[in-house]
């Protein structure tokens, strides 16, 4: 959904095909954004607005009491079946669909409070009771709510907490204060070859925080994040279809919320509390709300580009455009400090709009047809907004000029941001539980849920072997006391840490997605050239151009590593004529992968004993022709450990998991986050298998996916220093040995343990949100 929906793309493609050869040539020669938009405006009219309006009708976002009542009845059915979590989700959808001030809205709030009480979520229950009463809950039924309120207050008194109301938002930090925070060890530099970039002013130790920044703007990706896994019933299948990302996350800060507060104008947008609702409405949603369907049709990048302008305000946009037109870049190699008012505005590391506007749009790098699609999209959107009149107040408040010049400037800036965001947006993902039941093993998968723009972070250049990692966290907006202004903006926050030691003068480098440990050099360079318009010359690409990866295959007779030949793989040992044809190898690997998939399904169906038997056969077959460093050996060992952990056999699980370490080391490297993650899982298994639990009342769930781990280390560290807490337990000493023997892999892990950080794909991210390097920078 980064680009517009398929129907709109086909409409734009038809317009492109309708241009004459001379018109296509003329358009392709345009390199100024204003000229490109002007051409597109000449090709659009009210008929395009009608087409867009028709396409957007499939995204129904109006309030409707009848729909809200139907959703409430579905929630009642799940409530009677004692599935209070699912009931809450349907009540929440009813809350979002119910018109403001309607009785249906009050009923949905009241019913949701009942399910919150059954789940022992007393604070959320009290909030919904207050909302139901505020929105006119029927007088003859109010005694039920008052009795429910007394129950919650009694439970809170018994638990030692009597606070009523509040936002119910759990945040890692309050989100206040000046951002971004740039370490004094970070230097801004400029060169014609690298553009704006960041370097280390002094030696930086691995794990040191170099940058903290709030997203300038962020747009949630709808329709993703639906829980996947084994579906055991029609009810589960319905749940999968019912709840996507837009139902589960706050549309402002991306916090997970089961108690959303709806937008007063549409049924789509929802928030984790009144604080986020108010901030989003003031910044951008008051103008976006009437055009929710059109914005969904035109894609995430269009929506994010427009939101950046709304977030900034047209006066500031106009000011920055004028400043950028006469401000020149510093001489090659000149250094500037992060925050000095004497520096040219675009060279300040202040996270301002200027930092975004000065990002390169790479107009000439985009194919002509894509440029035309983006330009027609923006031109039609601006025409739609103008005809509807929804932005007249925006223009009158933000810009002295309200004529065609203001609309043209708005469109040109939005189009510029669309080009920029294709190279500078950050993909944000969550770890979604895809397991079933209450197994001791938690299966998760990574799902992309949003796209964001971080002004300072966007200055980092790429390396296929980066020296920094980034972590994300969410910050909700609490409601300020009555009569006092709010001081917290909330949103998605990013923290950049040194991934390994960085010497003074070295550039700080971030991986845009293609990583040297997961992709061959030629493929990485192709992808980077296609999306980011540069030929990668990082150390990893230069050093590995001629490298040939080991086959990971072994001779079935003598055990020697096999060498690749034209017709297959041959044993190099003298006197051994063993050979393995490509076709035979493919057949064997496919058989192992099928056994692996079958074992995974058995674990998800809560049949780990059968899975362990299947894996025993697969591991025996694999050992006959695969070396321990082959990736498939690592996968088999990882799933075998998962099966043993699901049965509570912690030591056997640790034994199996340790077999995956050599494959991880070869595949990702000794200083990789993947190795740190795997060792962390091994620590957890040793801890759960120890004779006595030091600070855990019960064994912690083991995360089975190779993209996440849980934090038994955090629990152990909370009871005192690591060595002291582990004294006297041989399995915990094993944990110590693992950590100390792989310090490079664990240095960031230990620094981040108290924050709940998960390690993945060469970058790190805070549970549950982290960056994905596959779709966007």
N, C-alpha and C positions, 0 to 999 in steps of 0.2 A: 504493500500500500504506500510505498514511498512516492511512486508516480501516480497520476490519476487512474481511476478505474478503467477497466477494459473498454466500456462503452464510450467513454470520453476520448480515450486514445484513438479508437476507430473513427470517431467524428473528426478529430484533429488530423488524422492520417488522410481522410477523404479530402479535407481542405488542402492539405499539402499536395496531394496528387492532382488537385484541380488547378494548381499554379502552372503557369507556362514555364518553359525552360529559362527564359530571360528573367522571370520573377524569382525563380529558385536561385539562379546565379546571383542576382542582385541581393537577395536575402542572405545568402551564404557569405557574401563579402562584408556584411555588416559586423563590426566588432564592438561597437558601443552599445551598452544596454539600452540607453534611451532610444537609439535608432531602431534597435530590434523590436522594442515595444511599439514604437510608432508604426512600423510595418504591420505588426500583428493587429493593431487597432484598426488599420485600414481594411483588414480582411475579416473583421468581426462586426456583427450587428445584433439587433434584438432577437433574431432567429436563433443565434447561438445561446443567448440567455434562456430562451424557451427550451432548447435541447438540454441544457444543464439542469433546468428546473425539473424536466420530466425524468431525467436520470436520477436526480436526488430524491424522488418520491419513494424509492425503495428503502430509504433510510428514514423510517417514521420516527419523529422526535416530538410530536405534539403531546400535550397532556390529555389524558382521557380517563374519566372516572370508570367507564365500563371495563377498560383494560386493567385498571388498577384493581377493580373488584374481582376480576378473574384470577389475577395473580395472588390476591389475598386468599381466595378459596383454595388455590393450589397449596399455598402455605399452610392452610388449615388442615388439609389432607395429610401433609407430612408431619404436622404437629400431632395429629391423632395417632400417627404411626410412630411417634416418639423420635422422629428424625428432626431434632430441633435445629441443627445446623442448616439443613436444606430448607426447612421452613423459614428460617431467618432470611435466607437469600431471596425467596419468593416474596416475603413481606417487604424486603428492601426494594425490590423491583416495583412493587405496588406503590411504595412511598414515592419513588421517582416518577411514576406515571400519573399519580393523583394530582389534580389541579390544586394550587395553593388555596387554603381556606376552606377546602371541601371537607365534608364529613368523612369521605372515603380516606383522605389523608390521615385524619385523626384515628380512624379505625386501624389502618395499616401500622401506624406508630404503636398503638396500644397492643395489637397482636404481636408485634415484634418485641415489645417489652416482656411479654409472657414467655417467649422462647428464650430471650436473654436470661430471664430468671431461672428457667430450667437448666440453662448451661452455667449457672452460678456466676454470671457476668453482671454483678449487681450495679456497678457504676453505669454501664451501658443501659441497663434496665431503667435506672433512675432518669437518665437523659431522655429516653423515649417516652416515659411517663410524662415528663414535663412538656415534651413536644406535643404529645397527644392532647393534653389539657389546653395548651396554647392554641391549637388549631381547632378547638371547638368540639371536643369529644362529647357525645350525648350525655346530658345531665343525669338521666336515669341509670346510666352505666358507670358513672364516675366513682361510685363507692368501690367497685372492683379495683380500679386503678389506685385509689387511696390505700386500700388494704395491701395491694402489691407493693406500694411505696414503703409502707411500714415494715413489710417483710424484708425488703432490701436494706433498710436502715438498721434493722435488728441484726441482720447478717454482717453488716459492715461494723457495727459496734462489737460484735463477737470476734470479728477478725482484727479489731484494733484500728479500723479506718472508718470514719464517719463522714467523710467529705461527700457532699452532694453536688451534682452539676459538674462543671468543668468540661474540657474538650475531649477527654478520653484519648488523647494522643500520646503515644510513647515515642519519644525522640531520642536520638543519640546525643544531640546537643540542642541548645535553644535556638540556634540559627540566627542569633542577633550578632551585632558587631560588624565591623568593616570587613568586607570580602572583596577580592580574594586576599588571602594571607600568603605572601610570597616570602620564602626563606631568605635571610640575608646572604645565604650561600649561592643564590641564584642571580645571574647576570643576564641582562638583555643585550643581544647583539644583532647586527644587520650586515648582510653581505649580498651582493647581486646574485651569487650562486645559490645561497641557501635562504635568502629572504630573512624575515624576522625569525629569530630562534633564541633558545635559552641555553646558557652554559653554566658550569659550576665555577663560582668565584674562588672556591677553596675545596680541599678534599672533603668528600661527602661519604659517610659510612653507610653501608647497606641498611635499609630500614628507616633512614632519616626522612622526615616529612619535608618536602620541598615546596608544595603548593596545596592550598585548600581553596576551593572556589564553588560558588553556587551557580547552577545553570541559569543562563540569562533567559532562556525560554525552553519549554519542553512540551511535547505533544504525545499523548498516549496513543498507542497503536491499537485500534479496535479489533475485536474478533479473534485475538490470539490468547494464548495462555490457558485454553481450556484443558482441564485435567485429563491426562491420557493414561492409559494402562489397561488392565484386563477388565472388561465390563461383564459383570456376572448377572445382570438383570436388565430388564427394560427400564426400570426406574433409574439405574445408574446411567444408562445410555441417554435418558432424557436430561439428567443433570449435566452430562458432558455438553449437550447442545445448548443448555440454558445459560450457562455462566461463562462468559469470556472475560478478558482483561478489563473491559469497560465496566463490568459489574463488580470486580474484585478490588480494584485499586482506586485511590483518590486521584482525581484528574488534575490536581494541582501538584501534590508532593509525591505521588505514586506510593504512598503507604498502603499496606493491605488494610482493608476496612470491611467488616461485616455489618457495620452500623452506619451506612452512608447518610449524609445530608444532601438532599437533591438540589439541583438548580431550580430556582422558582419559575424559569421560563421554558425549559425543555425537559424531556424525559430521559435524555441521554447522559448528561453530565452530572456527576455526583462527587462528593468530597468526604473526607474523613471527619470533618467537623465544621462548625460555623466559621471558625477562623479562616480555614483554607477557602471556604465558599466566598467570604467577603473579599479576601485579597484577590482571588481570581476574577471576581466580578468587576472590581475596580480597575484591574490592570488590563483585561482583554475580553472577558467573556460577555460583558454587557453589549459589545458590538458583534461578537461571534455568534451569540445565542440564536438569533433569528435565521442564521445561515448555516446551522449545523449540518444539515443534509448535503448542501452544496460543498462544504469543506470536506466532508467525508468522501464525496465523489471525486474531488480534485486531489486527494492524496495527502500524505503526512507532510511532505516537503513544502507543498503549497501552504498548508495550514500553518506550519512552523514559521515560514517566511513572513506570512501575514501577522502572526502573533508577535514576532520580533518587532515589527513596526508599531503595533498596538501597544506593546510593552514599553516602547521608547517614547512614543508621542511624536506627532508630525513636526512640532517646533524643533525638537532636538534632532530629528532626522534632517530637517532643512539646514540646521546649523552645521551638522557634521558634514553634509554634502559640500557646503561652501568651504569649510576648512580643508577638507580633503582635496579640493580642487587646486589649492595654492600651496599646500604643505608638501615639501619634497622629502625624500628619504635621506638619511644621514650618509656620509661618505662610507665607502667600503671599510669594514672592520671596526668602525667606531662603536664604542660601548656607551651604554646609558644605564643609569641606575633605575631600579624598578619603579620608584615613585618620587619624581621631582617635578614640580610644576613648571620648571624651566624647559623641560624636554618637550619636543613636539607632541601633540596629543596622541597620535597613533603609536608612539613609542612608549607610552605609559602602560605598566602592567596593573591597571586598575579595574579590569573587568568591565570597562565602559562600552557603550555602543560603538565608539570610535574603533575599538579593537575588532569588532565584528565587521564594520563597514570596510575596513582596510584589508580584510582577507581577500585573496585573489579569487575572482569569479571564474577564471580559466575559460573565458567565452570561446576562444578559438579551439579549445580542446574538445568541446562538446560537438557531437555530430549535428549537422544542419537540421535534420529532421527532429532531433531532440530539442534543439533550441527553438524550433518553430512550435513544438508541442507546449513547452514551458511558456513561451510568449503568448500564444493563443489562450492558454489557460488563465494567465494573469489578466490579459485584456478582457476576457469574458467575465472573470470574477469582479473586476473593477466596474464593468458596465452593470453587472447585476447589483452590486452594492449601491451604485449611483441611482439606478432606476427604482430600487426599493426605498431609498432615502434613509437607510438605517445608520449611515455614517455621517449624516449632516451635522449632528451634534459633535461627533469626533472632530470633524474639520473646523467647526466654529470654535471649539474649545482649544484646539491645538495649532491652528494655522490662521494667520491673518488673511491669506489668500484662499478664497473658497470657490474659485472658478475652475476652468479646465486645467489650469496649471497645477493646482493642488492634486487633482486626480491623476494627472500624468506623473507627477513626482511620486505619489504613492505607488502607482503601478511599477515605475522604473525601479524603485528601491526593493519592492517585493520580488521582482524578477531577478535583480542582482543577488538577493539572498537565496533564491532558489538555486542559482548556479553555484553559489558559495557552499551551500549546505550539502551538495552532492559530494564535496570533498572534505568538509569540516564538521559534519554532524557526528554525534556520538550515539551509538546504539546501546540502549540500556536493556538488560535482561533480568529476569527473576529465576530463582530455582523453584520449580513447582513439583510438589510431591505427586508422584504418579504410581505409588504403591497402593496396596489394598490392605484392609484390616489393620490390626494393631501389632504387626510384626516388629521384632526387635531390630529389623533392618529397614531403613528408610530409603526408598528408591526415589530419585529426583531426576528431573530433566530441565534443561535450560531453555527458557522461552523469552524471546525478545518482546518487550512490552512498550517501549517508548523510544523516541528520538529527541536528543537534546543538543544544545549548542553552548559550549563553554568558551568564552572569549580568550582567556589566557592560555588554557589548555590547548587551544587550537594552534598556538604558535609552535608547539613541539613538532619537530620533524620526525620522520619515520626511520626505523631500523628493523631489519628482520631478526636481530638479536638485541632487543632494547635493554636499556639500563635503568628504566623506571617502570613501575607498575601503578595502576590506578585502582582506587576503591570508591564505591558509591554508597551513600546512605541517604535516607529520607528524613526530612525535618518538617513535621506538621506545624500548623499555625494555631496556637492557643487563642481563645477569645480573650481580649483584654478586659480588665475591670470596667464597669460602666462609667462612662465619662472620661476614660483615659485612652489616648491614641495607642494603636498597636505598634510594637517595636520589632516584631519578628516577621520576616518575609516568608520563611519556609521554602520548600521546594526540594530539588535533588541536589545533593552536595557531592563533590568529588575531592578525593585526597590523592595526591601523587607522592609516592615514596621511591627512594632509590632502591632499585631491584638488586643491585650489587654495588660494591665500592666504586665511586666515581672520582677520578683525579681532577685536580684543579685545572681549569681550562677546557675540560672535555665537554662536549655538547650533551645535553639531556635529550634522550631519544625514546620515543614511544612507538609501539608496534601498531600499525593501522589495521592489522588483520593477518596478512600472510606472514607466518613465522617460520624461521629456518628449520625448526624441529618437526614441522608438520607438512611441509610442502617443498618440492624440489625448486631449485633456483629459477629455472626457466618459467615455471608456472607462477611463482611469486612475482617475477618481473612483469609477466604478461598482465596479471591482475592489477598490479600497481599502476602500470601504464594506462590501462583502460579506464580506471576510476579516478586516479590521482594525477595522471598526466606527467609522470617522471620516470626515468629509467633508474632503477635502484642500483646504487653503487656502494652500499654499506659493506662493512667488513665481512659479514656472513655471506653475502652474494659473491664478493671477490674471492674469499677463501675457499668456497665450496663449489666453484664452477666446475672444477675437474674431479671432484671427489666422487667416488663410487661406493655406494652403500653396500654393506655386507648382505649376503642373501638370507642369513638366518636359518639356512637349511643344513642338515647334517646327513652324512652317509649312513644308511640303514645297516651297513655291515661293519664298518670300522669306527664310525662316529666322527670322522673328520669333517670339517666345514666344506660344503660343496661350492664349486665355482661355476659361474654362469657360462654357458656355451651357446652356440647358435641354435641347437635343437633342444636344449634343456639345461640341466645342471649335472656336472661331472665331479667325481671324487678325484682329487689331485694326488692321492697317495699311490705310490708305485705298487703295481701288482693288484690294485683294486679297480675293477672295471665297472663299478656301480654308476648308473646314470638315472636321472629322473626327468622324464619328458615334461614339457610345459602342460600338456593336456592332463597328464596324470597328476601333476602338482595341483592344478586347478580343481580337479575332482576331489582330491583329498582335503584341500582347504575348504571347499564348499561343504563337504561332509561335516567337518569340525564346526564350521559356522552354524550349520543347521542344529547340531547337538547343543551348541552354546545358546542359540535362540530358544530351543526347547527347554533347556534348563532354566533360563531366565523366566519363561512363562510359568514353569512349575513353581518357582519361588514366589512369583506374584500371585499365584493361586493358593499360596500357603501350603505347598507340598515340598518343603525343602529336602526331605529325606529322599524322595524320588529324584530330585534335581541332583543331589550329591552322587547318586548312583550313575546317572547319565554323565555327569562330569568326570567321574572316575574312569569311565570308558574313554571319554574324549581325551583326557590327559594322557592315558596310556598310549593311545594311538598317536597323539601329537609328539610324544617323546621319541618316537621311532624315527621321525624325519625332521623335526624342528629343534633348533637350538633353544636354550633357555632365554636367549635375547630376542627371539622372534616376537613381534607384537601380539600374535594370537596366543602365544604361551602366557603372556601377561594378562590378556583378557580372560583366559580360562582360569588362571589362578585367582583373579579378582572375583569372578562369579562363584568359584568354589569356596572362597572365604566368605562370601555373602551367604551361601547355603549353610555353612557350618555355624555362622553367627546367628542365623535365623533359628537354628535349633539350640542355641545357647552354648555351643561348643567353642568357647572363646579361644582356647589354646590351639585347637585344631585349625580354627579360622586364621589365627596369627601365623601358623605354619604355612598355610596355603598362601596367604597374602605376601609373605616374605619371598615366595617364589616369583612374584611379579616384579620385584625390585630390579633385577638385572635388565629386564625388557624395558622398564621405564627409563633406566639410566641410559641405555643405548638409544632409545627412541627420542628422548627429550633433553638429555644432558644432565650432568652432575649438579648443576646449579639451577635446575628448572623448578618452577612452582609445582609441576606435576609430581616430581620426586618428593618434594616437601609434603604435598597432599597425601601421597601414598604412605610415607613414613608416619604422618600424623594418624592415619587410619590404623596403622600397625601399633602405634602407641596406645590408641584407644582399646584395641583388642587385648593387648597385654594388661592394660589397666582393668578392664572388665573381667579378665581371667585371673586376677590376683587373689590371694587367699582372703583378704579382707578389703572392703572398700573404705577408702580413707575419708572421702567427703561426699560420697554419692549414696543416696538412700536406695537406689536401684541402678542396674546397669544402664548406661546411656545407649540410645539407638545408634547403630553403626550405619553411616551413609554409604550406600552401595555404589552409587554412580561414580565413575572416575572424574566427575567434575565438582565434587564437594566433599566436605568432611564435617563432623560435629566436633564440639569443643570440650572433650573430656579434660584437656589440658587446662582449660579455664577453671573447671571445677576443682581440679587438684591444686592449682596455683592459689585459689581463693583461701585455702586453709593454711597457707604459709609458703615459705620458699620451696622451690621445686625439690631440691636435694633433701631438705629436712622432711618434707611431707612424704617422700618416697623411701625414707630410710627403713631398712629391715624387710623389704619386700623384693624378692629376686626379680619378679616380672617387672616391677616398676624400675628397678635398676636397668633392666633391658631398655625401658623407655628412655632413661637417661643416656645410655650408650648410643641409642639411635639418634637422639638429638645432637649429642656432642660429636658424633662421627659424621654428621652431615650438616655442619653449621651453615654452610652457604645456602642450603635449601631451607633451613629452618629459621634463619635470622629474621626474615620478615614475618614468618609465621608467629614466632614468639612475641615480636613487637606488636602484632595485630591481634593476639589471642584475646585480650580483654575487650576488643571491639566486635568479636564474633565474625571474623573475616574468613571467607572461603577463597581457596586458590583455584584458578582455572586458566587454561590456555595462555600462559605467559603473563596474564594480568590477574589482579585480584579484585574482589568486590565484596562489599558488605552484605551479609545475609539480610534480606533476601535479594537485594539488587546489586548487580555488577555489570561490568561492561562486556560486550561481545565484540570480537574483532572481525566478524565474518561479513557483516553487511554494511557497516559504516565505520568511519574512522573513530 
